[in-house]
Each structure stands twice: as structure tokens, then as C-alpha cells.
């Protein structure tokens, strides 16, 4: 079982910034990423990063969000700038373990963007 610890959520005004962090146990992760679930919406991809550095972003966050990972710390980060009300939701860390291909979810962290 892989337990992921997320932090960094909070409440900000439109145009503000937040940085999410997610740390997992020591192992090799083939993919690390973030998903979000807005009020009344399904969970959807925000950004992912493969172990080779390849990134994927949702169109709605391109140019505003940046994903990064620190393999030695088994961590993935999401820098969110110029936040908009529609970015509001619960953000979930997601990882795929290289050795067995299984995926795991964090507990989620709330991000609220409101004036």
C-alpha cells in the first residue's frame, strides 16, 4: 500500500498563487500527477509528469500551472499561478508505481478561489 501525503491547499483570491505538495514512500514512480474534482463535477486530470520528464497539462491550466517532481524526495509539486474561481475543487495526488503498475490516490486537498 502506498500512502501519499498532500499539503498546500487553501483559500486565495482570483489571481493568487498556491503550491501543492505530495510525498510518497520511497520507491520509483513512473508517473506522478494531480487531478481535481470541482463542485458537482467529475475528477479530471490537471497535470502529470512521467519519470522521463514528459508533462501533460489540461488545456484550462496551461501557462498558469507548473508540475515538477523531486525523485530523491519521492515528491511531486503543483505550482498554481493566476488562479481562477473555476480552479476551485479538491486536488488529488496520483502516482503509478514503476515496479507493479498500480496507481494510488492521495486523500485530497481543498483549493478555493474566491473574491
Buried (B, 14 or more C-beta within 10 A) or exposed (E): EBEBBBEBBEEBEEEBEBBBBBBBEEEEBBBBBBBBBBEEEEBEBBBBBBBEEEEEBBEEBEEBBBBBBEEEEBBBBBBBBEBBEEBBBBBBBBBBBEEEEEBBBBEBBEBBBEE
